[in-house]
């Protein structure tokens, strides 16, 4: 799929499928107005006849207009005329790009950049168009005997109306294309079933990715290596499984080696049964997605390398399978973490924070500028924030604000939760330094408090993506989203400028 930005004239783009906007009050976007005037007011007539009401996301395809002889036009309803919110713009884009994938055209020209969006300039609109188009084209049919039919679309031209915007829009397009590639990698890894996507499989995929970029290297630690490091928390989670754990360590070197790296830590539970605290059968469907944090590290590292960002990035992935059995760890076991702190296990289904605890301690050797962990950690975050917003806790306000800003810029938004010391009381254990759960109340926050005990030597933030990284429930609609790759890449772009 080829993307480009150009200054175009809609009346001359007769071989392409044109995407133009109509509003609820009958107003037309500039491109739609030009087509309407060239065709004796046919678009306004269609509106008056009720063929299109201009409701947000409404689509009306037109074929073979006479003057000029356009092959196809997609009229897109954009709601009330005036400025759109970023969310409204996203909704409009999703409808347009979904319709475009089934349109019989090899080239399309998108004029939705003509829409005004609150607080956003032309490069932002270009970036969103590319990412939404790429998302609409994504298919995961690797294991289907009958493949989904491929779209005939080969090129999307994004119209801009000012030559002064060209350089910034081309940069936005390049960034969006790299982010889209990172998202696709993230989705592919997350959607792969757990009988294939094991810790060993992830390690092999990491080696393959590193071969693609001279600036990227990878080191894989096996269980013997982790035993030497005394990673008692991570290894406890792994001991019930026949699949050995792996600690995958990416290093992307885009800046001088003296520059402290940003470290991304991904929870990579390739399947989570809950261990001996066994989940109900229905709750296990979707648990292949418990490695979405790890998958997002893959995608972010790939995008950074593709863009040759002038930053140093380390990606740490704790890849483990959580299974029950005679060798599995149990409630009331006491574990000694790599940091030396002891943990009483109350639930073996709170395993993600255990593998992250040792992975966070391992980060210390990199003397990081900042550490961000990404994890499908708690169901509580879905209750608190739903499936639209990623939960954030942090021990550094500057880092938290930088992530919030990147979330707004990328429309991959996060929301900060408090992490006051009062919440720490819920993690008390009568037998160890801490318990691994703090009860149902404020479950996302107490999970963050737990992790913060292993992040005292650096600036740290935790992203709980349990609601946003994938639709993990049900049987027909399960799918990875690729989040929070857009936000993480935007954060790295901001650090590089």
C-alpha positions as CSV (number, residue, x, y, z in Angstrom):
1,X,0.0,0.0,0.0
2,X,1.4,3.3,-1.1
3,X,0.6,6.6,0.7
4,X,1.4,10.1,-0.6
5,X,0.5,13.7,0.0
6,X,-0.2,16.0,-2.9
7,X,-1.9,19.2,-3.9
8,X,-4.7,18.1,-6.2
9,X,-7.8,19.4,-8.0
10,X,-10.8,17.1,-7.6
11,X,-12.2,17.9,-11.0
12,X,-9.0,16.5,-12.6
13,X,-8.7,13.3,-10.6
14,X,-11.2,11.4,-12.8
15,X,-9.5,8.0,-12.6
16,X,-9.4,7.9,-8.8
17,X,-12.0,7.3,-6.1
18,X,-12.6,10.6,-4.4
19,X,-13.6,10.9,-0.7
20,X,-15.4,14.1,0.0
21,X,-17.5,15.4,2.8
22,X,-21.2,16.4,3.2
23,X,-22.7,17.9,6.4
24,X,-26.1,17.5,8.0
25,X,-27.2,21.0,7.0
26,X,-26.4,20.3,3.3
27,X,-23.1,22.2,3.3
28,X,-20.3,20.6,1.2
29,X,-16.6,20.5,1.7
30,X,-14.5,22.5,-0.9
31,X,-13.8,19.4,-2.9
32,X,-17.5,18.3,-2.9
33,X,-18.5,21.8,-3.8
34,X,-16.2,21.8,-6.8
35,X,-17.6,18.4,-8.0
36,X,-21.2,19.7,-7.4
37,X,-20.6,22.9,-9.4
38,X,-19.1,20.9,-12.3
39,X,-22.2,18.6,-12.3
40,X,-25.1,21.1,-12.3
41,X,-25.6,20.8,-8.5
42,X,-26.2,17.1,-8.5
43,X,-24.7,16.6,-5.0
44,X,-27.0,19.2,-3.4
45,X,-29.9,17.6,-5.3
46,X,-29.1,14.2,-3.9
47,X,-29.1,15.8,-0.4
48,X,-32.5,17.4,-1.0
49,X,-33.9,14.2,-2.2
50,X,-32.8,12.4,1.0
51,X,-30.3,10.1,-0.6
52,X,-27.7,11.4,2.0
53,X,-28.5,13.2,5.2
54,X,-24.9,14.0,6.2
55,X,-25.1,12.0,9.4
56,X,-21.6,11.2,10.9
57,X,-20.2,8.1,9.1
58,X,-23.0,7.9,6.5
59,X,-21.7,6.8,3.1
60,X,-23.1,7.2,-0.4
61,X,-21.0,5.9,-3.3
62,X,-21.5,7.5,-6.7
63,X,-20.4,6.1,-10.0
64,X,-19.7,7.6,-13.5
65,X,-20.6,11.3,-13.0
66,X,-20.7,13.0,-16.4
67,X,-18.8,16.3,-16.0
68,X,-16.0,15.5,-15.5
69,X,-16.3,11.7,-16.0
70,X,-15.3,10.6,-12.4
71,X,-15.3,6.8,-12.0
72,X,-16.3,6.9,-8.4
73,X,-17.0,9.3,-5.6
74,X,-17.6,8.4,-1.9
75,X,-19.8,11.0,-0.3
76,X,-19.2,10.9,3.4
77,X,-21.5,12.3,6.1
78,X,-19.6,14.4,8.7
79,X,-22.4,15.5,11.0
80,X,-23.0,19.1,11.9
81,X,-20.9,21.6,9.9
82,X,-18.1,23.4,11.8
83,X,-15.1,22.1,13.7
84,X,-15.0,18.4,14.6
85,X,-13.5,17.0,17.8
86,X,-10.6,14.6,17.3
87,X,-12.9,11.8,18.2
88,X,-15.5,12.8,15.7
89,X,-12.8,13.1,13.0
90,X,-11.6,9.5,13.9
91,X,-15.2,8.2,13.6
92,X,-15.5,9.8,10.2
93,X,-12.2,8.4,9.1
94,X,-13.1,4.9,10.2
95,X,-16.3,4.9,8.2
96,X,-14.6,6.3,5.1
97,X,-11.7,3.8,5.2
98,X,-13.9,0.9,5.8
99,X,-16.0,1.8,2.7
100,X,-12.9,2.4,0.7
101,X,-11.5,-1.1,1.2
102,X,-14.5,-2.6,-0.7
103,X,-14.5,0.1,-3.4
104,X,-13.5,-1.1,-6.9
105,X,-10.6,1.4,-7.2
106,X,-6.9,1.0,-7.2
107,X,-6.2,4.6,-6.3
108,X,-8.2,7.0,-4.0
109,X,-7.8,10.6,-3.1
110,X,-8.8,11.6,0.4
111,X,-10.1,15.2,0.8
112,X,-11.0,14.8,4.5
113,X,-8.0,17.0,5.3
114,X,-10.4,19.8,4.4
115,X,-12.3,19.2,7.6
116,X,-11.5,21.4,10.5
117,X,-10.5,19.6,13.7
118,X,-10.3,21.3,17.1
119,X,-6.7,22.0,18.0
120,X,-5.2,20.0,15.2
121,X,-3.2,21.1,12.1
122,X,-2.8,19.5,8.7
123,X,0.1,17.1,9.6
124,X,-2.0,15.6,12.4
125,X,-4.9,14.9,10.0
126,X,-2.5,13.3,7.5
127,X,-1.1,11.1,10.2
128,X,-4.5,9.9,11.4
129,X,-5.7,9.2,7.9
130,X,-2.7,6.9,7.2
131,X,-3.1,5.1,10.5
132,X,-6.8,4.6,10.2
133,X,-6.5,3.4,6.6
134,X,-3.8,0.9,7.6
135,X,-6.0,-0.3,10.4
136,X,-8.9,-0.8,8.1
137,X,-6.8,-3.0,5.8
138,X,-5.5,-5.2,8.5
139,X,-6.5,-8.9,8.3
140,X,-5.4,-11.8,10.4
141,X,-6.4,-14.9,8.3
142,X,-3.1,-16.8,8.7
143,X,-5.0,-19.9,9.9
144,X,-8.0,-19.8,7.7
145,X,-8.2,-22.1,4.7
146,X,-10.3,-19.5,2.9
147,X,-8.5,-16.1,2.9
148,X,-10.3,-12.8,3.1
149,X,-10.4,-11.1,-0.4
150,X,-7.7,-8.5,-0.8
151,X,-8.7,-4.9,-1.3
152,X,-8.1,-3.6,-4.9
153,X,-6.8,-0.3,-3.4
154,X,-3.1,0.1,-4.1
155,X,-2.5,3.8,-3.4
156,X,-4.1,6.5,-1.2
157,X,-3.3,10.1,-2.1
158,X,-4.0,12.6,0.8
159,X,-4.9,16.0,-0.5
160,X,-3.3,19.1,1.1
161,X,-4.1,22.6,-0.1
162,X,-1.0,24.6,0.9
163,X,2.5,23.9,-0.4
164,X,3.9,25.4,2.9
165,X,2.5,22.3,4.7
166,X,4.2,19.8,2.4
167,X,7.4,19.1,4.4
168,X,5.6,18.7,7.7
169,X,2.9,16.5,6.1
170,X,5.5,14.3,4.4
171,X,7.2,13.8,7.8
172,X,3.8,13.0,9.4
173,X,3.1,10.5,6.6
174,X,6.5,8.8,7.1
175,X,5.9,8.6,10.9
176,X,2.4,7.2,10.4
177,X,3.6,4.6,8.0
178,X,6.2,3.4,10.5
179,X,3.7,3.4,13.3
180,X,1.3,1.4,11.1
181,X,4.0,-1.2,10.5
182,X,4.6,-1.4,14.2
183,X,0.9,-1.8,15.0
184,X,0.6,-4.6,12.4
185,X,3.5,-6.4,14.0
186,X,2.0,-6.0,17.4
187,X,-1.4,-7.2,16.2
188,X,0.1,-10.2,14.5
189,X,2.0,-11.4,17.5
190,X,-1.0,-10.8,19.8
191,X,-3.5,-12.6,17.5
192,X,-1.2,-15.6,17.1
193,X,-2.6,-18.5,19.2
194,X,-0.7,-19.5,22.3
195,X,0.1,-23.0,21.1
196,X,2.4,-21.2,18.6
197,X,3.1,-18.0,20.3
198,X,5.2,-19.3,23.2
199,X,8.1,-17.6,25.1
200,X,10.4,-19.4,22.7
201,X,8.5,-18.2,19.7
202,X,8.7,-14.6,20.9
203,X,12.4,-15.0,21.4
204,X,12.8,-16.2,17.8
205,X,10.6,-13.4,16.5
206,X,12.9,-10.9,18.3
207,X,16.0,-12.3,16.6
208,X,14.3,-12.0,13.2
209,X,13.3,-8.4,13.9
210,X,16.9,-7.5,14.9
211,X,18.2,-8.9,11.6
212,X,16.2,-6.2,9.8
213,X,17.8,-3.2,11.3
214,X,21.6,-2.6,11.9
215,X,20.8,-0.3,14.8
216,X,18.9,-3.0,16.6
217,X,20.3,-5.9,18.6
218,X,18.8,-8.5,20.9
219,X,19.9,-10.7,23.8
220,X,17.9,-13.6,25.1
221,X,18.1,-14.9,28.7
222,X,16.9,-18.4,29.4
223,X,15.8,-19.8,32.8
224,X,19.4,-20.7,33.8
225,X,20.5,-17.1,33.2
226,X,17.5,-15.9,35.3
227,X,18.3,-18.3,38.1
228,X,21.8,-16.8,38.3
229,X,20.2,-13.4,38.6
230,X,17.9,-14.7,41.3
231,X,14.7,-13.7,39.5
232,X,12.6,-15.7,42.0
233,X,9.3,-13.9,41.2
234,X,9.4,-14.4,37.4
235,X,10.6,-18.0,37.6
236,X,7.9,-18.9,40.1
237,X,5.2,-18.0,37.6
238,X,7.0,-20.1,34.9
239,X,7.5,-23.2,37.0
240,X,4.1,-24.7,36.4
241,X,4.5,-24.7,32.6
242,X,6.4,-27.1,30.3
243,X,7.3,-23.9,28.3
244,X,10.5,-22.3,29.6
245,X,10.5,-18.5,30.3
246,X,12.5,-16.1,28.3
247,X,13.7,-12.6,29.1
248,X,14.1,-10.8,25.7
249,X,16.3,-7.7,25.7
250,X,16.2,-5.4,22.7
251,X,18.7,-2.5,22.3
252,X,18.1,0.2,19.7
253,X,21.0,2.6,19.4
254,X,19.9,5.7,17.6
255,X,21.9,8.2,19.6
256,X,25.3,8.5,21.2
257,X,26.0,5.7,23.7
258,X,26.4,8.3,26.4
259,X,22.7,9.2,26.2
260,X,20.6,7.3,28.8
261,X,18.0,5.1,27.1
262,X,14.2,5.0,27.5
263,X,13.4,1.4,28.7
264,X,10.1,-0.2,27.6
265,X,9.1,-3.3,29.7
266,X,6.4,-5.6,28.3
267,X,4.4,-8.1,30.2
268,X,4.6,-11.2,28.0
269,X,2.3,-13.9,29.5
270,X,1.7,-15.9,26.4
271,X,-1.2,-17.6,28.0
272,X,-2.8,-17.0,31.4
273,X,-4.9,-19.8,33.0
274,X,-4.7,-18.1,36.3
275,X,-2.4,-20.8,37.5
276,X,-3.6,-22.7,40.6
277,X,-6.0,-19.8,41.2
278,X,-7.7,-21.1,38.1
279,X,-9.9,-18.8,36.0
280,X,-13.4,-19.8,35.0
281,X,-13.5,-21.4,31.6
282,X,-15.2,-18.4,30.0
283,X,-12.6,-16.0,31.4
284,X,-9.8,-18.0,29.8
285,X,-11.0,-17.1,26.3
286,X,-8.9,-14.2,25.2
287,X,-6.0,-15.0,27.5
288,X,-3.6,-15.4,24.6
289,X,-3.8,-11.6,24.6
290,X,-2.1,-11.4,28.0
291,X,1.2,-10.7,26.1
292,X,-0.1,-7.6,24.4
293,X,2.3,-5.4,26.5
294,X,5.2,-7.5,25.1
295,X,3.8,-7.2,21.6
296,X,3.6,-3.5,21.9
297,X,7.3,-3.3,22.8
298,X,8.0,-5.2,19.6
299,X,5.9,-2.8,17.6
300,X,7.4,0.3,19.2
301,X,11.0,-0.8,18.8
302,X,10.3,-1.6,15.1
303,X,8.8,1.8,14.5
304,X,11.7,3.6,16.2
305,X,14.2,1.6,14.1
306,X,12.3,2.2,10.9
307,X,12.2,6.0,11.6
308,X,15.9,6.0,12.7
309,X,14.9,8.1,15.7
310,X,17.9,9.8,17.4
311,X,17.2,8.2,20.8
312,X,18.4,5.1,22.6
313,X,15.7,2.6,23.4
314,X,15.8,-0.7,25.4
315,X,13.0,-3.1,25.2
316,X,12.6,-5.8,27.9
317,X,10.1,-8.5,27.5
318,X,9.3,-11.0,30.3
319,X,7.8,-13.9,28.3
320,X,6.2,-16.6,30.5
321,X,3.3,-19.0,30.4
322,X,1.1,-19.2,33.6
323,X,-0.2,-22.8,34.1
324,X,-1.5,-24.9,37.0
325,X,0.0,-28.2,38.0
326,X,2.1,-30.1,40.5
327,X,5.1,-27.9,40.0
328,X,3.1,-24.6,39.9
329,X,3.4,-22.0,42.5
330,X,0.6,-21.7,45.0
331,X,-1.3,-19.2,47.1
332,X,0.6,-18.4,50.3
333,X,4.0,-19.3,48.7
334,X,6.6,-16.6,49.6
335,X,8.9,-15.6,46.8
336,X,12.2,-13.7,46.9
337,X,12.4,-11.3,44.0
338,X,15.6,-10.2,42.2
339,X,15.5,-7.0,44.3
340,X,15.7,-9.1,47.5
341,X,12.2,-8.1,48.5
342,X,9.9,-10.9,49.5
343,X,6.3,-11.4,48.2
344,X,3.5,-13.5,49.6
345,X,1.4,-14.9,46.8
346,X,-2.3,-14.4,47.6
347,X,-3.4,-15.1,44.0
348,X,-1.5,-16.9,41.3
349,X,-3.7,-15.1,38.8
350,X,-1.9,-11.9,39.8
351,X,1.2,-13.1,38.0
352,X,1.9,-10.2,35.6
353,X,3.1,-8.0,38.4
354,X,5.5,-10.8,39.6
355,X,7.2,-11.1,36.2
356,X,7.3,-7.3,35.8
357,X,8.9,-7.0,39.3
358,X,12.0,-8.8,38.3
359,X,12.0,-7.2,34.8
360,X,11.9,-3.8,36.4
361,X,14.8,-4.6,38.7
362,X,16.8,-5.9,35.7
363,X,16.3,-2.4,34.1
364,X,18.6,-0.8,36.7
365,X,21.7,-2.0,34.8
366,X,20.8,0.3,31.9
367,X,20.9,3.5,34.0
368,X,17.7,4.6,32.2
369,X,16.4,8.1,31.5
370,X,12.9,6.6,32.1
371,X,11.2,3.3,32.3
372,X,7.7,2.6,31.0
373,X,6.1,-0.8,31.6
374,X,3.1,-1.9,29.5
375,X,0.8,-4.6,30.7
376,X,-2.7,-6.1,30.5
377,X,-2.5,-6.1,34.2
378,X,-5.9,-5.7,35.8
379,X,-9.6,-6.2,35.1
380,X,-10.1,-3.3,37.4
381,X,-8.9,-0.8,34.8
382,X,-11.7,-1.9,32.5
383,X,-14.2,-1.2,35.3
384,X,-12.6,2.2,36.0
385,X,-11.9,3.5,32.4
386,X,-13.7,1.2,30.0
387,X,-12.1,0.2,26.7
388,X,-11.3,3.6,25.4
389,X,-8.5,4.8,27.8
390,X,-5.3,3.3,29.1
391,X,-4.6,3.6,32.8
392,X,-1.5,5.3,33.9
393,X,0.3,5.5,37.2
394,X,3.8,7.0,37.7
395,X,6.4,7.9,40.3
396,X,7.4,11.0,38.3
397,X,5.0,13.8,37.3
398,X,7.1,15.0,34.4
399,X,7.1,11.5,32.8
400,X,3.4,11.2,33.4
401,X,2.7,14.5,31.7
402,X,4.9,13.6,28.7
403,X,2.9,10.4,28.3
404,X,-0.5,12.2,28.6
405,X,0.7,14.7,26.0
406,X,1.8,11.9,23.6
407,X,-1.6,10.2,24.1
408,X,-3.5,13.4,23.1
409,X,-1.2,14.0,20.1
410,X,-1.6,10.4,18.8
411,X,-5.3,10.1,19.8
412,X,-4.2,7.0,21.8
413,X,-5.2,8.4,25.1
414,X,-4.2,7.6,28.7
415,X,-5.6,8.8,32.0
416,X,-3.5,9.1,35.2
417,X,-4.7,7.5,38.4
418,X,-3.4,8.5,41.9
419,X,-0.8,6.4,43.6
420,X,-0.9,7.8,47.1
421,X,0.8,6.1,50.0
422,X,-2.5,5.3,51.6
423,X,-3.1,2.6,48.9
424,X,0.1,0.9,50.0
425,X,-1.6,-0.2,53.1
426,X,-3.6,-2.7,51.1
427,X,-0.4,-4.7,50.1
428,X,0.6,-5.5,53.7
429,X,1.4,-9.2,54.5
430,X,1.9,-10.7,57.9
431,X,4.6,-13.0,56.6
432,X,6.5,-11.1,53.8
433,X,7.5,-7.7,52.7
434,X,4.3,-7.4,50.7
435,X,1.4,-9.4,49.3
436,X,0.9,-9.6,45.5
437,X,-2.7,-8.3,45.6
438,X,-4.4,-5.7,47.7
439,X,-8.0,-6.7,47.4
440,X,-10.7,-5.6,44.9
441,X,-10.8,-2.0,45.9
442,X,-8.7,0.3,43.7
443,X,-7.1,-2.8,42.1
444,X,-5.4,-0.9,39.3
445,X,-3.8,1.5,41.7
446,X,-2.6,-1.1,44.2
447,X,-1.1,-3.1,41.3
448,X,0.8,0.1,40.4
449,X,1.8,0.5,44.0
450,X,3.2,-3.0,44.0
451,X,5.3,-2.3,40.8
452,X,6.5,1.0,42.2
453,X,8.4,-0.9,44.9
454,X,10.7,-2.3,42.2
455,X,11.1,1.1,40.4
456,X,12.6,3.3,43.1
457,X,15.9,3.8,41.3
458,X,14.5,5.5,38.2
459,X,11.7,7.6,36.8
460,X,8.9,5.1,36.0
461,X,5.4,4.9,34.6
462,X,3.0,2.0,34.3
463,X,0.5,1.6,31.5
464,X,-2.4,-0.8,32.2
465,X,-3.7,-1.7,28.8
466,X,-6.1,-4.4,29.8
467,X,-9.0,-2.5,28.3
468,X,-7.3,-1.0,25.3
469,X,-4.8,-3.5,23.8
470,X,-7.4,-6.0,22.7
471,X,-11.0,-7.1,22.9
472,X,-10.4,-10.1,25.0
473,X,-13.9,-11.2,25.8
474,X,-16.4,-13.2,23.8
475,X,-15.7,-15.6,20.9
476,X,-16.5,-13.7,17.7
477,X,-15.1,-10.2,18.2
478,X,-11.7,-10.9,19.8
479,X,-8.9,-8.8,18.2
480,X,-5.8,-7.0,19.1
481,X,-5.8,-3.2,18.6
482,X,-2.1,-2.4,18.5
483,X,-2.4,0.1,21.3
484,X,-0.5,1.8,22.9
485,X,2.1,1.7,20.0
486,X,0.9,5.1,18.6
487,X,1.3,6.8,22.0
488,X,4.7,5.2,22.8
489,X,6.1,6.1,19.4
490,X,4.9,9.7,19.7
491,X,6.5,9.8,23.1
492,X,9.8,8.7,21.6
493,X,9.4,11.2,18.7
494,X,8.9,14.0,21.3
495,X,12.0,12.9,23.2
496,X,14.0,13.0,19.9
497,X,13.0,16.6,19.1
